[in-house]
């Protein structure tokens, strides 16, 4: 995953894949701030299955707690996540494209849902972000980009970054694919953009 994104905006509604679900839930501070700023995440049926029903090897207590939280939020329907059905035709329209051949089912489902809704897609998968425009999804975003936008807009402070990283590392094991280094890089990007904005307004 590369930090080559524009942190000056972030879509209000994003179809989300499974890894990004965990990355959002891993930091209560990041998620709560995003929800206060009106951001919403839509979940395809396969992503729900992958997150909650598919067997997970060596699930930690932190992962089980995140599963419980995700289940509760989805059931409530008003806590940042909502489910949305997809037809077989929706999925086939994306899965049949050669560019999507190496993508996982969760990424394909998220892209198909974003395409149907006309929304952004939230995914850390570089391949999914690369093919998004080719499947009719104009905006592909990442969880670090969300952090960068919240910092850029002043909804989070510099001191929040270390806490968000600590929360993330406490809930996501290194072997599961932590994104700590991308959080740190996007923080630097946010600092750079804030400096540029300050300089241009001075």
C-alpha positions in Angstrom: 0.0 0.0 0.0 1.4 3.4 -1.1 0.7 6.8 0.4 0.0 8.5 -2.9 -3.5 9.6 -2.0 -5.2 12.9 -1.5 -5.9 13.4 2.2 -7.8 16.7 1.6 -11.1 14.8 1.1 -12.8 11.6 2.2 -16.0 10.2 0.9 -19.1 10.1 3.2 -20.0 6.6 2.1 -17.6 3.7 1.3 -18.2 0.1 0.5 -15.6 -1.7 2.7 -13.6 -4.9 2.5 -12.8 -7.2 5.4 -9.3 -6.0 6.2 -10.4 -2.5 6.3 -13.2 -3.5 8.7 -10.6 -4.8 11.1 -8.4 -1.8 10.7 -11.2 0.6 11.5 -12.4 -1.5 14.5 -8.8 -1.8 15.8 -8.8 1.9 16.8 -11.9 3.1 18.7 -10.6 6.6 18.6 -10.2 6.6 14.8 -13.6 5.0 14.2 -15.5 7.2 16.6 -14.0 10.4 15.1 -14.9 9.2 11.6 -18.4 8.5 12.6 -18.8 11.9 14.3 -17.8 13.4 11.0 -20.6 11.6 9.2 -18.6 8.8 7.5 -20.4 5.6 6.8 -19.3 2.1 5.8 -21.4 -0.4 3.8 -20.8 -4.1 3.9 -21.5 -6.7 1.2 -22.8 -10.1 2.3 -19.5 -11.9 1.5 -17.5 -9.4 3.6 -19.9 -10.0 6.5 -19.4 -13.8 6.1 -15.7 -13.4 5.9 -15.5 -11.3 9.0 -18.0 -13.1 11.2 -18.7 -16.6 10.0 -15.6 -17.9 8.2 -13.3 -19.9 10.4 -10.3 -17.9 11.6 -7.2 -19.8 12.7 -5.7 -18.8 16.1 -8.2 -16.0 16.7 -7.0 -13.8 19.6 -9.2 -12.4 22.3 -8.8 -9.0 20.7 -10.0 -10.3 17.3 -13.0 -12.0 19.0 -13.9 -8.8 20.7 -13.7 -6.9 17.4 -16.0 -9.6 15.8 -18.5 -9.0 18.6 -18.4 -5.3 18.1 -18.8 -5.6 14.4 -21.8 -7.9 14.8 -23.4 -5.5 17.3 -22.8 -2.5 15.0 -24.2 -4.3 12.0 -27.3 -5.5 13.9 -28.0 -2.0 15.2 -27.7 -0.5 11.7 -27.0 3.0 12.9 -23.5 2.6 14.4 -21.3 3.2 11.3 -21.8 0.0 9.4 -24.7 -1.3 7.5 -25.2 -4.4 5.3 -26.3 -4.2 1.7 -27.4 -7.1 -0.6 -25.7 -7.9 -3.9 -27.1 -9.9 -6.8 -25.1 -12.6 -8.6 -25.1 -10.2 -11.7 -23.5 -7.5 -9.6 -20.7 -9.8 -8.5 -20.2 -11.3 -12.0 -19.9 -7.9 -13.6 -16.7 -7.3 -11.5 -15.4 -10.9 -11.0 -15.5 -11.6 -14.8 -13.1 -8.8 -15.6 -9.5 -10.0 -16.3 -8.1 -7.2 -14.1 -9.8 -8.7 -11.1 -8.4 -12.2 -11.5 -6.0 -12.0 -8.6 -8.3 -10.3 -6.1 -9.8 -12.0 -3.1 -13.5 -12.5 -2.9 -13.9 -9.8 -0.2 -12.2 -7.2 -2.4 -14.4 -8.2 -5.4 -17.5 -8.0 -3.3 -16.6 -4.5 -2.0 -15.8 -3.3 -5.5 -19.1 -4.7 -6.8 -21.0 -3.0 -4.0 -19.3 0.3 -4.5 -20.0 0.0 -8.3 -23.7 -0.6 -7.6 -24.1 2.2 -5.0 -21.9 4.7 -6.9 -19.9 5.0 -3.8 -16.2 5.0 -2.9 -14.5 1.7 -1.9 -12.4 1.4 1.3 -9.6 -1.2 0.9 -6.0 -1.5 1.8 -5.4 -3.9 -1.1 -3.3 -2.2 -3.7 -4.6 -4.4 -6.5 -8.2 -3.6 -5.7 -7.4 0.1 -5.7 -5.6 -0.1 -9.0 -8.5 -1.9 -10.8 -11.2 0.2 -9.2 -11.5 2.7 -12.1 -11.7 -0.1 -14.6 -14.7 -1.6 -12.9 -16.7 1.6 -12.6 -15.5 2.7 -9.1 -14.2 6.2 -9.3 -12.8 6.6 -5.8 -10.7 4.0 -3.9 -9.6 5.0 -0.4 -7.6 3.5 2.6 -7.9 3.5 6.3 -4.6 5.6 6.6 -6.2 8.1 4.2 -9.1 8.4 6.6 -6.6 9.2 9.4 -4.8 11.7 7.1 -8.1 13.5 6.3 -9.2 13.7 9.9 -5.8 15.2 10.8 -5.8 17.6 7.9 -9.2 18.9 8.8 -8.3 19.2 12.5 -10.7 16.6 13.7 -7.8 14.7 15.2 -4.6 16.2 16.7 -1.0 15.2 16.4 -1.1 13.7 19.9 -4.0 11.3 18.8 -1.8 9.6 16.3 0.3 7.7 18.8 -2.8 6.6 20.7 -4.4 5.4 17.4 -1.3 3.4 16.6 -1.2 1.9 20.1 -4.9 0.9 19.8 -4.2 -0.7 16.4 -1.2 -2.6 17.5 -3.0 -3.9 20.6 -5.7 -5.5 18.5 -4.0 -6.5 15.3 -1.1 -8.9 15.5 1.9 -8.2 13.3 1.3 -11.5 11.5 -2.2 -10.4 10.5 -0.9 -7.4 8.6 -0.6 -4.3 10.8 -0.7 -1.0 8.9 1.3 1.0 11.5 3.9 2.2 9.0 1.2 3.6 6.7 -0.4 5.4 9.6 3.0 7.0 10.3 3.6 7.9 6.6 0.1 9.5 6.3 0.8 11.5 9.4 3.8 13.0 7.7 1.7 13.6 4.6 -0.9 15.4 6.7 1.7 17.6 8.3 3.1 18.5 4.9 -0.4 19.4 3.5 -1.2 21.5 6.6 2.1 23.4 6.2 1.3 24.0 2.6 -2.2 25.3 3.4 -0.8 27.5 6.1 1.9 28.9 3.8 -0.6 29.6 1.0 -3.0 31.5 3.4 -0.2 33.5 5.0 
